[in-house]
């Protein structure tokens, strides 16, 4: 119960903290907390602490991520309403703080909900994703990325030597294109046009445009800029994390096919604090090997390649390609190098 209550409190505090720090005149502080304080806590606390979510009642563990939807709605509505009063400099910093939440936490939770069989959970995942104008992610991630991960066919798997800037552009364009192809094929089997309203890539994009127009109506050009900038930063964070999760790893060809996905095809990070904050997303090797396993049941994979730090620290490192290559290339397992 203590873990559950602390997780609920964290969700509420972390999701709404950009609004609180804005009122206190320090809109940049969420960035410091996320990319400096949390890595320092990771370093201090260390790794291999037993999975805290394993002690949460299953029903509560199932409902906990769902709470992000109303909390994120509060954040975005508050941000849009606050935007007109900000200078352009303040707005950019504030938008980065908001996008750190909607991307770092919101998309992480959308990822968890999008893997569930429940129609409610998948709908909530779509709500979170359209709030950052990236609705197609649920199509491509489940039906594309998990099938093609750690192969040259997957735009969300970075080969060795590719810098993060080139990767983000490739992944954004390639993922959208493949999501459209997947929806087109699905609708074709139903004898429907690719432009049918049930094409989620299309309808998700329309909803995102509607949200942007709603923001403009509520707060003018400042509110529109806030919405677009937070969405852009959220997507960049997602794709940088994609870069970290599979950098340089490759499945071997067996005849005309690739070998089955295994734990060694994703990087694993056992850092206690960042795993708690990110709903065990960093136990990514287990997630890809057993994609239907919920976050509270994920385990550290003994045979997986190990990251030297958690995602919050490595995002900053990835943005410096020479430092990233010097840190990660020597860690690549030779039998699975892209």
Secondary structure, 3 states (H helix, E strand, C coil): CHHHHHHHHHHHHHHHHHHHHHHCCCCCHHHHHHHHHHHHHHHHHCECCCCHHHHCCHHHHHHHCCHHHHHHHHHHHHHHHHHCCCCHHHHHHHHHHHHHHHHHHHHHHHHHHHCCCCHHHHHHHHHHHHCCCCCCHHHHHHHHHHHHCCCCCCCCCCCCCCCHHHHHHHHHHHHHHHHHHHHHHHHHHCCCCCCCCCCHHHHHHHHHHHHHHHHHHHHHHHHHHHHHHHHHHHHHHHHHHHHHHHCCECCCEECCEECCCCHHHCCECCEHHHHHHCCCCCCHHHHHHCCCCCHHHCCCCCCCCECCCCHHHHHHHHCCHHHHHHHHHHHCCHHHEC
